[in-house]
Each structure stands twice: as C-alpha cells, then as structure tokens.
C-alpha cells in the first residue's frame, strides 16, 4: 500500500454543506491514474463501479439511453456478456467486467418470461451483489464502508416495510449476519442495538417525515462515520477513498439544490 504525502496534503478541506466544488470526481480520478499503486487503483475503481452498475441497469431496461460517462464499461461490453449468457455460450474474457455482472445477468435472464413476483427492485439486487463483491476487497476500511451502507439501507427498508405492513424479508438484501437478523427478527430493534452502535441514530432518522431532511441526516451520519473510520489513516488510500465519497456527496447536494432552485 502506497503513501501519498503530497497528494493528500494538497487536498482542500471540504464540508457537506459546501455550495461549490473545485473539481469533479472524474477530474480527481484522472489525477489519481498516474499516482496510485496497482492495488490502490483497484480500490478506487471499486468506488466507480457504482456508475457501471447504473449503466448496467440502464442497458438492461433502456439500451438506447446514453450511459453515465463516469462508468468505464461500454454498452458493447455489456452486450457481449448478455448475449453470450442468453445463448448459453462462454462469455468473452474481459477483466474489466467484475464477476457479479455475470451473476446479475443470469438472474435477469431467469426472470424474463416468468410472472415475476420478486418484490426487490433490480437496482437493489444489483447493489447487494456489488456490496458483497466490494466487502471482499481485502481492505478493512473499504469493506467496512460497504457493509455499513448495506446495513443502513436494509434497516431503513425494513422499518418502512414494517410501517406499511409489508413483508420485511422481501425488502432486505445481502447475505450477512445483520441482513439475516433483520429478515427474521420480530424485535423492535431486530436485535441490533447491542451490535450496531449507530442503530438508534438510523431509527431516529427513519422517523423524519421530510424527505430532504432525512436524506441530509443519512449523509451526515455517513460523513461522521467516515471521519472516525480514517482518523488514524493519514496519507494512505483510505483518505483518498473518503475524499472521493465526500466529493460525490457534496456534488449530489449541489445538483439537488439546483433542481430545487
């Protein structure tokens, strides 16, 4: 793992409520390309896979839509994999495509033509495969970050399902111990209060009626979690990963404010 003294020392201080950004995550990625070690670049590529996920869903549902440019896998590459699986042929070798894409397309193909009673949206099913893949990356911080997000999403989905008298097991994704507890527990806290120090916070956030305020509180919870998690990582790839996450978060709020305006 590399140490990136100059790069990290030169990063600006940013806050969640910043109203403008000096540069985008795509520009930052270009800056990183020639600096990172091979292993660290793989971790940063993990972050950007979320945009390939977005393009994969778009390709499955609307193949003629323009892809998100932050993803690096092309529609032609998606197409080659999808067609090979559809024809039950061996997919072309392509190291740019993570193995969970193949898993997703198989599930998607199996569902075609069936009367699909699956209540979990395809986006959530793909996200679960992505999180499982990312949690196996071998970096403790990055793995914990994805598990933390999976837990928050599952807790919020389960609390909403309970509120509307829906089947909780139909909205929870993932194969972790926490996922299993949420699926099967009838306890008010799914038995998680002792296990997850942030459970009560997520519970309070779930009770906020105003959507924008709720989203902001979730991002703030994530922001504070990141700060604590990399407190002792001074000049390592974890700091770079966190800076990317923060850039993306701020960018999302700036674009939402523009839409509101």
C-alpha positions as CSV (number, residue, x, y, z in Angstrom):
1,X,0.0,0.0,0.0
2,X,1.4,3.4,-1.0
3,X,1.8,6.6,1.0
4,X,0.6,9.7,-0.8
5,X,2.0,12.6,1.2
6,X,2.0,15.3,-1.4
7,X,-1.4,14.4,-2.9
8,X,-3.2,14.2,0.5
9,X,-1.5,17.2,2.0
10,X,-2.7,19.2,-1.0
11,X,-6.4,18.2,-0.8
12,X,-8.7,21.0,0.2
13,X,-10.9,20.9,3.3
14,X,-14.5,20.2,2.2
15,X,-17.8,20.2,4.1
16,X,-21.1,18.6,3.4
17,X,-22.8,22.0,3.0
18,X,-20.3,23.4,0.6
19,X,-22.2,25.2,-2.2
20,X,-19.5,24.8,-4.9
21,X,-16.8,22.3,-5.7
22,X,-13.3,23.0,-7.1
23,X,-13.3,19.8,-9.2
24,X,-15.4,16.7,-10.0
25,X,-14.9,13.1,-9.1
26,X,-14.0,12.4,-12.8
27,X,-11.2,15.0,-12.7
28,X,-10.0,13.6,-9.4
29,X,-9.9,10.1,-10.9
30,X,-7.7,11.4,-13.8
31,X,-5.4,13.0,-11.3
32,X,-5.1,9.7,-9.5
33,X,-4.5,7.5,-12.5
34,X,-0.7,8.1,-12.7
35,X,-0.1,8.2,-9.0
36,X,-1.7,5.2,-7.3
37,X,-0.2,1.7,-6.9
38,X,-1.9,-1.1,-8.8
39,X,-3.6,-2.4,-5.7
40,X,-4.8,1.0,-4.6
41,X,-6.1,1.8,-8.0
42,X,-8.3,-1.4,-7.8
43,X,-9.8,0.0,-4.6
44,X,-10.6,3.4,-6.2
45,X,-12.0,1.5,-9.3
46,X,-14.4,-0.2,-6.8
47,X,-15.9,3.2,-5.9
48,X,-16.5,4.0,-9.6
49,X,-18.2,0.6,-10.3
50,X,-21.4,2.2,-8.9
51,X,-21.7,4.2,-12.2
52,X,-21.1,1.0,-14.2
53,X,-24.0,-0.5,-12.1
54,X,-26.2,2.4,-13.1
55,X,-25.3,1.8,-16.8
56,X,-25.9,-1.9,-16.5
57,X,-29.4,-1.3,-15.2
58,X,-30.0,1.3,-18.0
59,X,-28.7,-1.2,-20.6
60,X,-31.0,-3.9,-19.3
61,X,-34.0,-1.6,-19.3
62,X,-33.4,1.0,-22.0
63,X,-30.4,0.1,-24.2
64,X,-30.7,3.3,-26.3
65,X,-30.1,5.6,-23.3
66,X,-26.8,7.5,-23.1
67,X,-24.6,5.9,-20.5
68,X,-23.2,7.8,-17.4
69,X,-19.7,8.9,-18.5
70,X,-18.3,8.1,-15.1
71,X,-18.7,4.4,-15.8
72,X,-15.9,2.8,-17.9
73,X,-17.5,-0.4,-19.1
74,X,-19.2,0.2,-22.5
75,X,-22.6,-0.9,-23.7
76,X,-20.9,-3.1,-26.3
77,X,-19.1,-4.9,-23.4
78,X,-22.4,-5.3,-21.5
79,X,-24.0,-6.5,-24.8
80,X,-21.3,-9.2,-25.5
81,X,-21.7,-10.6,-22.0
82,X,-25.5,-10.5,-22.0
83,X,-25.8,-12.2,-25.5
84,X,-23.3,-14.9,-24.6
85,X,-25.2,-15.8,-21.5
86,X,-28.5,-15.6,-23.3
87,X,-27.3,-18.0,-26.0
88,X,-25.7,-20.2,-23.2
89,X,-22.2,-19.7,-24.7
90,X,-19.0,-19.0,-22.9
91,X,-18.7,-15.2,-22.3
92,X,-15.8,-13.4,-23.8
93,X,-12.8,-12.9,-21.4
94,X,-12.9,-9.4,-20.1
95,X,-11.0,-8.4,-17.0
96,X,-12.8,-5.0,-16.9
97,X,-16.1,-6.7,-16.0
98,X,-16.5,-7.8,-12.4
99,X,-17.8,-11.3,-11.8
100,X,-21.1,-10.1,-10.2
101,X,-22.3,-8.6,-13.5
102,X,-22.5,-12.2,-14.9
103,X,-24.4,-13.2,-11.8
104,X,-26.8,-10.3,-12.2
105,X,-27.4,-11.0,-15.9
106,X,-28.1,-14.7,-15.1
107,X,-30.8,-13.6,-12.5
108,X,-32.2,-11.2,-15.0
109,X,-32.4,-13.8,-17.8
110,X,-34.0,-16.3,-15.5
111,X,-36.8,-13.8,-14.7
112,X,-37.6,-13.0,-18.3
113,X,-40.8,-14.5,-19.4
114,X,-41.8,-15.5,-15.9
115,X,-44.5,-13.9,-13.9
116,X,-42.1,-12.1,-11.6
117,X,-43.3,-12.0,-8.0
118,X,-39.9,-10.7,-6.9
119,X,-40.6,-7.5,-4.9
120,X,-37.0,-6.4,-4.6
121,X,-36.2,-3.9,-7.4
122,X,-33.4,-4.9,-9.8
123,X,-31.4,-1.8,-8.7
124,X,-31.3,-3.2,-5.1
125,X,-30.5,-6.7,-6.2
126,X,-27.5,-5.4,-8.2
127,X,-26.5,-3.2,-5.3
128,X,-26.4,-6.2,-3.0
129,X,-24.2,-8.1,-5.4
130,X,-21.9,-5.1,-5.7
131,X,-21.7,-4.7,-1.9
132,X,-20.8,-8.4,-1.4
133,X,-18.1,-8.1,-4.1
134,X,-16.7,-4.9,-2.5
135,X,-16.8,-6.3,1.0
136,X,-14.3,-9.0,-0.2
137,X,-11.8,-6.4,-1.4
138,X,-9.3,-7.2,1.4
139,X,-9.1,-3.6,2.6
140,X,-10.6,-3.2,6.1
141,X,-11.9,0.3,5.7
142,X,-13.4,-0.1,2.2
143,X,-15.0,-3.4,3.2
144,X,-16.5,-1.8,6.4
145,X,-17.8,1.2,4.4
146,X,-19.8,-1.1,2.1
147,X,-21.1,-3.2,4.9
148,X,-22.1,0.0,6.8
149,X,-24.1,1.2,3.7
150,X,-25.7,-2.2,3.3
151,X,-26.8,-2.2,6.9
152,X,-28.2,1.3,6.8
153,X,-30.2,0.6,3.5
154,X,-31.5,-2.6,5.0
155,X,-32.6,-1.1,8.3
156,X,-34.4,1.8,6.6
157,X,-36.1,-0.5,4.1
158,X,-37.2,-2.9,6.9
159,X,-38.5,-0.1,9.1
160,X,-40.5,1.3,6.2
161,X,-41.8,-2.2,5.4
162,X,-43.0,-2.7,9.0
163,X,-44.7,0.7,8.9
164,X,-46.7,-0.2,5.8
165,X,-47.4,-3.8,7.0
166,X,-45.2,-5.3,4.2
167,X,-43.1,-8.5,4.4
168,X,-39.7,-7.3,5.7
169,X,-37.9,-10.3,4.2
170,X,-38.9,-9.1,0.7
171,X,-37.1,-5.8,1.0
172,X,-33.8,-6.9,2.7
173,X,-30.8,-7.8,0.6
174,X,-27.4,-9.4,1.2
175,X,-26.2,-12.5,3.0
176,X,-24.6,-11.0,6.1
177,X,-25.4,-11.9,9.7
178,X,-27.0,-8.4,10.1
179,X,-29.2,-8.9,6.9
180,X,-30.3,-12.3,8.3
181,X,-31.2,-10.8,11.7
182,X,-33.3,-8.0,10.0
183,X,-35.1,-10.6,7.9
184,X,-36.0,-12.9,10.7
185,X,-36.3,-10.8,14.0
186,X,-39.6,-9.5,15.4
187,X,-37.8,-7.4,18.0
188,X,-38.3,-3.6,17.8
189,X,-34.6,-3.2,17.1
190,X,-34.2,-6.5,15.1
191,X,-31.8,-7.4,18.0
192,X,-29.2,-4.9,16.6
193,X,-28.9,-2.2,19.3
194,X,-26.1,-4.0,21.0
195,X,-24.4,-5.0,17.7
196,X,-24.5,-1.7,15.8
197,X,-23.7,1.5,17.7
198,X,-25.5,3.6,15.1
199,X,-28.8,1.7,15.1
200,X,-30.7,4.2,17.3
201,X,-29.5,7.0,15.1
202,X,-30.8,5.3,12.0
203,X,-34.1,4.6,13.8
204,X,-34.5,8.3,14.6
205,X,-33.6,9.3,11.1
206,X,-36.3,6.9,9.7
207,X,-38.9,8.7,11.7
208,X,-38.2,12.1,10.0
209,X,-41.1,12.7,7.6
210,X,-39.5,15.4,5.5
211,X,-37.6,13.6,2.7
212,X,-34.8,16.1,2.1
213,X,-34.0,16.4,5.8
214,X,-34.0,12.7,6.2
215,X,-31.5,12.3,3.2
216,X,-29.3,15.0,4.7
217,X,-29.2,13.3,8.1
218,X,-28.3,10.0,6.5
219,X,-25.4,11.7,4.6
220,X,-24.3,13.4,7.8
221,X,-24.3,10.0,9.6
222,X,-22.1,8.5,6.8
223,X,-19.8,11.6,6.7
224,X,-19.2,11.3,10.5
225,X,-18.6,7.6,10.2
226,X,-16.0,8.1,7.5
227,X,-14.2,10.8,9.6
228,X,-14.0,8.4,12.6
229,X,-13.0,5.4,10.5
230,X,-10.0,7.1,8.8
231,X,-8.9,9.1,11.8
232,X,-5.5,7.3,12.0
233,X,-5.0,6.8,8.3
234,X,-3.0,9.9,7.4
235,X,-1.5,9.5,4.0
236,X,-3.0,6.3,2.7
237,X,-5.5,5.2,0.0
238,X,-8.3,5.2,2.6
239,X,-8.1,9.1,2.8
240,X,-8.3,9.3,-1.0
241,X,-11.3,6.9,-1.0
242,X,-13.0,9.1,1.7
243,X,-12.3,12.3,-0.3
244,X,-14.0,10.8,-3.3
245,X,-17.0,9.8,-1.3
246,X,-17.2,13.3,0.1
247,X,-16.8,14.9,-3.3
248,X,-19.7,12.7,-4.6
249,X,-21.9,13.6,-1.7
250,X,-21.4,17.3,-2.0
251,X,-21.9,17.2,-5.8
252,X,-25.2,15.4,-5.3
253,X,-26.5,18.0,-2.9
254,X,-25.4,20.9,-5.2
255,X,-27.2,19.3,-8.1
256,X,-30.3,18.7,-6.0
257,X,-30.3,22.3,-4.8
258,X,-30.0,23.4,-8.5
259,X,-33.0,21.3,-9.3
260,X,-35.0,22.7,-6.4
261,X,-34.0,26.2,-7.4
